[in-house]
Amino acid sequence: MPDAQPVAKPEQSHHRASPSLSSPLPIQHLLSLVKDSPNPLTSLSHLESLASLYPTFSPSPPLLLPLIRRLSAAAPLHLPRLLRLLASFPRRPRFSEPTALIPLKAFSRSLQPDLALSTFKNLRSLFGCDPGVRSHNVLLDAFVRASRCDQADSFFSFFCNNATVRPNIQSYNILIRGLVSKGQIDRACEILHKAPSSGLEPNCVTYSTVIGGCMKLGDLKRALELFDEMLERGVSPDVVCYNLLIDGLFKKRKLDKALEVWEMLVRDRVLSPNVATYNVMLDGLSKFGEFKMATDMWARMITNGHRPDLFTYTILLNWLCNSGNINGASRVYSDMIKIGFPLDTVMCNSLIKGFCKAGWVNESLKLWDSVLSSATKNIVSYNTIISGLFYNGKVDKALSIWEELMVDKTCFPDSVTYGIVIHGLCENGLISKALGIIKDAQIDGHAKLDAFAYSSMINGLCQNRRLKEAISLFDQMEKNGCKPNSHTYNSLISGYCQSRLISKALNLFNQMVMNNCVPTIVTYNTLIDGLCKAERYQQASIFMKKMIEKGFEPDKGTYSSLMDGLCKDGKFDAAFAILNYVVDKGLRIDTRMYNIIIHGLCMAGQVQDPMCIFSVMEERGCYPNLVTYNTLMDGFYKAGMLERATDMWAKMLDAGLEPDIISYNIQIKGLCSLNRVAEATKLLDEALTKGITPTFITWSILVRGVINFGSIPP
């Protein structure tokens, strides 16, 4: 009997009752809970209770629409529960397509293309509407966002050929965006140029998307071609398109072209630069070192009422620090603090780098301690402060922060960190300490040592005459899978040359070439210098020819090494020929090159010629240094020309140069050689008065003078 049916399921009724066995909640109360609950998941639970307790009831669309919106925005993963309820209602609610788009877009944004596809297929049964072009576009977008390229292509083909609606230009734009994100620029251009055959004209978004993709891949030529095509078709670029193009041009080092596009934007009667445009311009100009133009751009930005954002301030701080305007950076930092602008880790890192570069170590450490809490420090922060401290000679503090990093459980040293620490220690003469860190890192196994770290260590060992250890480390480097680079080879080649092991240096050079590591100008200069010092001048000339054949232009270091070798070989005419060649090439001859010729002539006893060179130096604005004066004084004394030597001493003092112990040794030796021991002794007293410490050589000269010419007068 029909009236007996409700009593026939006591278990079900008991299940629905509350623990107090009270009656089910009234339908109006449940509807109110669905409508008014602030949490969409709570509203959904009440709706499920409503459907369970009152299976014949169907909620109205005005009740369901807000819940669809709230769930789509806050909890898209729970949308399938709501869709199952919609399908279960006896009378299916009818919605327009805009309502159906809400869950479709939510599935697209939350990367759930399968649920988007399922909903799309059941749009009529769930929402009572047919999918229009916008529904098709949202599903295409879901495939693109989830990187389902094959499905996106397949659906677009269906859309074009079989669907009841036709694609619009937004459909093409969505597919093009997907292709660009995968770097498929050729295919994206193909789709762009296919649109007109379907009666659709590409718009600004179409072109901007492809231009942005070209710029990302570094294809500047195609990007500019598309920009020109866009203008020819009468499609007006938007500010985003201009920003993409200007940014790409700066990155490709095309300053003039970037400024040309900027001027086009400024002249545009409809568009005007936005904050993003100014950020791109400030960043690009500062990286080109165009600080005056960047300053004008900043002033223009403020005048036009644009409020700087976080990225603007980051660029500004970087620019001021890199241009050496640390006071300006400090003022910007203070202004940011005053207005309550949040300082992020990137900004703090830039400031620390700038402060360290300017020698403001205390300010760097204050920023490190106060602003960069343990939660915001990253490995770049550690690398920046440690590098800055080493740069300023604060080795103990740098090592203290290194130790702090080693116990920090949120940051771990990377290959850059190890390179900075090892390089810093080697530069400050702590070779054994650096070697200990290298060995600890090798034992650890997890620490990454790159070519920079190994090169710094090998160079440090070679500079300290620890060649055997440098060779051993070079071998370990290769065994540990770290490929030597040109810096590594150059360091070890220099070590061999310093130890006069020229054959081994040449063998390593050949190994370098065989391992496809391209020699640099430093490589050739090191070998040429080593060969000259080993008096293998012919081989040095051969290497210079090889160097030129490889496209390297000899620099002053190359010419200096060759001139030094020729002078030592007594070939002064050839050395002068090189000097004149350098002048003819328009290179500015430095003091070192003149000193090489002067030293060679003095050693050969030709003391008149060096004075001519001395005069030429001053005429050409290349001022003699202490080495020049010391060399000439030594030459004059050896030639027995006391007055000329004394003259040179006076000239040196008139030039504002302070004599060093080498200068005093030359004077003392010269005076002793001329039996003027008393004067030599007075000079020693003068050196001591000036705080100059005599060396073993000084005492040896005086002792020899006393032995040869008698006792020192009281």
Rosetta blueprint (number, residue, H / E / L):
1 M L
2 P H
3 D H
4 A H
5 Q H
6 P H
7 V H
8 A H
9 K L
10 P H
11 E H
12 Q H
13 S H
14 H H
15 H H
16 R H
17 A L
18 S L
19 P L
20 S L
21 L L
22 S L
23 S L
24 P L
25 L L
26 P L
27 I H
28 Q H
29 H H
30 L H
31 L H
32 S H
33 L H
34 V H
35 K H
36 D H
37 S L
38 P L
39 N L
40 P H
41 L H
42 T H
43 S H
44 L H
45 S H
46 H H
47 L H
48 E H
49 S H
50 L H
51 A H
52 S H
53 L H
54 Y L
55 P L
56 T L
57 F L
58 S L
59 P L
60 S L
61 P H
62 P H
63 L H
64 L H
65 L H
66 P H
67 L H
68 I H
69 R H
70 R H
71 L H
72 S H
73 A H
74 A H
75 A L
76 P H
77 L H
78 H H
79 L H
80 P H
81 R H
82 L H
83 L H
84 R H
85 L H
86 L H
87 A H
88 S H
89 F L
90 P L
91 R L
92 R L
93 P L
94 R L
95 F L
96 S L
97 E H
98 P H
99 T H
100 A H
101 L H
102 I H
103 P H
104 L H
105 K H
106 A H
107 F H
108 S H
109 R H
110 S L
111 L L
112 Q L
113 P H
114 D H
115 L H
116 A H
117 L H
118 S H
119 T H
120 F H
121 K H
122 N L
123 L H
124 R H
125 S H
126 L H
127 F H
128 G L
129 C L
130 D L
131 P L
132 G L
133 V H
134 R H
135 S H
136 H H
137 N H
138 V H
139 L H
140 L H
141 D H
142 A H
143 F H
144 V H
145 R H
146 A L
147 S L
148 R L
149 C H
150 D H
151 Q H
152 A H
153 D H
154 S H
155 F H
156 F H
157 S H
158 F H
159 F H
160 C H
161 N H
162 N L
163 A L
164 T L
165 V L
166 R L
167 P L
168 N L
169 I H
170 Q H
171 S H
172 Y H
173 N H
174 I H
175 L H
176 I H
177 R H
178 G H
179 L H
180 V H
181 S H
182 K L
183 G L
184 Q L
185 I H
186 D H
187 R H
188 A H
189 C H
190 E H
191 I H
192 L H
193 H H
194 K H
195 A H
196 P H
197 S H
198 S H
199 G L
200 L L
201 E L
202 P L
203 N L
204 C H
205 V H
206 T H
207 Y H
208 S H
209 T H
210 V H
211 I H
212 G H
213 G H
214 C H
215 M H
216 K H
217 L L
218 G L
219 D L
220 L H
221 K H
222 R H
223 A H
224 L H
225 E H
226 L H
227 F H
228 D H
229 E H
230 M H
231 L H
232 E H
233 R L
234 G L
235 V L
236 S L
237 P L
238 D L
239 V H
240 V H
241 C H
242 Y H
243 N H
244 L H
245 L H
246 I H
247 D H
248 G H
249 L H
250 F H
251 K H
252 K L
253 R L
254 K L
255 L H
256 D H
257 K H
258 A H
259 L H
260 E H
261 V H
262 W H
263 E H
264 M H
265 L H
266 V H
267 R H
268 D L
269 R L
270 V L
271 L L
272 S L
273 P L
274 N L
275 V H
276 A H
277 T H
278 Y H
279 N H
280 V H
281 M H
282 L H
283 D H
284 G H
285 L H
286 S H
287 K H
288 F L
289 G L
290 E L
291 F H
292 K H
293 M H
294 A H
295 T H
296 D H
297 M H
298 W H
299 A H
300 R H
301 M H
302 I H
303 T H
304 N L
305 G L
306 H L
307 R L
308 P L
309 D L
310 L H
311 F H
312 T H
313 Y H
314 T H
315 I H
316 L H
317 L H
318 N H
319 W H
320 L H
321 C H
322 N H
323 S L
324 G L
325 N L
326 I H
327 N H
328 G H
329 A H
330 S H
331 R H
332 V H
333 Y H
334 S H
335 D H
336 M H
337 I H
338 K H
339 I L
340 G L
341 F L
342 P L
343 L L
344 D L
345 T H
346 V H
347 M H
348 C H
349 N H
350 S H
351 L H
352 I H
353 K H
354 G H
355 F H
356 C H
357 K H
358 A L
359 G L
360 W L
361 V H
362 N H
363 E H
364 S H
365 L H
366 K H
367 L H
368 W H
369 D H
370 S H
371 V L
372 L L
373 S L
374 S L
375 A L
376 T L
377 K L
378 N L
379 I H
380 V H
381 S H
382 Y H
383 N H
384 T H
385 I H
386 I H
387 S H
388 G H
389 L H
390 F H
391 Y H
392 N L
393 G L
394 K L
395 V H
396 D H
397 K H
398 A H
399 L H
400 S H
401 I H
402 W H
403 E H
404 E H
405 L H
406 M H
407 V H
408 D L
409 K L
410 T L
411 C L
412 F L
413 P L
414 D L
415 S H
416 V H
417 T H
418 Y H
419 G H
420 I H
421 V H
422 I H
423 H H
424 G H
425 L H
426 C H
427 E H
428 N L
429 G L
430 L L
431 I H
432 S H
433 K H
434 A H
435 L H
436 G H
437 I H
438 I H
439 K H
440 D H
441 A H
442 Q H
443 I H
444 D H
445 G L
446 H L
447 A L
448 K L
449 L L
450 D L
451 A H
452 F H
453 A H
454 Y H
455 S H
456 S H
457 M H
458 I H
459 N H
460 G H
461 L H
462 C H
463 Q H
464 N L
465 R L
466 R L
467 L H
468 K H
469 E H
470 A H
471 I H
472 S H
473 L H
474 F H
475 D H
476 Q H
477 M H
478 E H
479 K H
480 N L
481 G L
482 C L
483 K L
484 P L
485 N L
486 S H
487 H H
488 T H
489 Y H
490 N H
491 S H
492 L H
493 I H
494 S H
495 G H
496 Y H
497 C H
498 Q H
499 S L
500 R L
501 L L
502 I H
503 S H
504 K H
505 A H
506 L H
507 N H
508 L H
509 F H
510 N H
511 Q H
512 M H
513 V H
514 M H
515 N L
516 N L
517 C L
518 V L
519 P L
520 T L
521 I H
522 V H
523 T H
524 Y H
525 N H
526 T H
527 L H
528 I H
529 D H
530 G H
531 L H
532 C H
533 K H
534 A L
535 E L
536 R L
537 Y H
538 Q H
539 Q H
540 A H
541 S H
542 I H
543 F H
544 M H
545 K H
546 K H
547 M H
548 I H
549 E H
550 K L
551 G L
552 F L
553 E L
554 P L
555 D L
556 K H
557 G H
558 T H
559 Y H
560 S H
561 S H
562 L H
563 M H
564 D H
565 G H
566 L H
567 C H
568 K H
569 D L
570 G L
571 K L
572 F H
573 D H
574 A H
575 A H
576 F H
577 A H
578 I H
579 L H
580 N H
581 Y H
582 V H
583 V H
584 D H
585 K L
586 G L
587 L L
588 R L
589 I L
590 D L
591 T H
592 R H
593 M H
594 Y H
595 N H
596 I H
597 I H
598 I H
599 H H
600 G H
601 L H
602 C H
603 M H
604 A L
605 G L
606 Q L
607 V L
608 Q H
609 D H
610 P H
611 M H
612 C H
613 I H
614 F H
615 S H
616 V H
617 M H
618 E H
619 E H
620 R L
621 G L
622 C L
623 Y L
624 P L
625 N L
626 L H
627 V H
628 T H
629 Y H
630 N H
631 T H
632 L H
633 M H
634 D H
635 G H
636 F H
637 Y H
638 K H
639 A L
640 G L
641 M L
642 L H
643 E H
644 R H
645 A H
646 T H
647 D H
648 M H
649 W H
650 A H
651 K H
652 M H
653 L H
654 D H
655 A L
656 G L
657 L L
658 E L
659 P L
660 D L
661 I H
662 I H
663 S H
664 Y H
665 N H
666 I H
667 Q H
668 I H
669 K H
670 G H
671 L H
672 C H
673 S H
674 L L
675 N L
676 R L
677 V H
678 A H
679 E H
680 A H
681 T H
682 K H
683 L H
684 L H
685 D H
686 E H
687 A H
688 L H
689 T H
690 K L
691 G L
692 I L
693 T L
694 P L
695 T L
696 F H
697 I H
698 T H
699 W H
700 S H
701 I H
702 L H
703 V H
704 R H
705 G H
706 V H
707 I H
708 N H
709 F H
710 G L
711 S L
712 I L
713 P L
714 P L
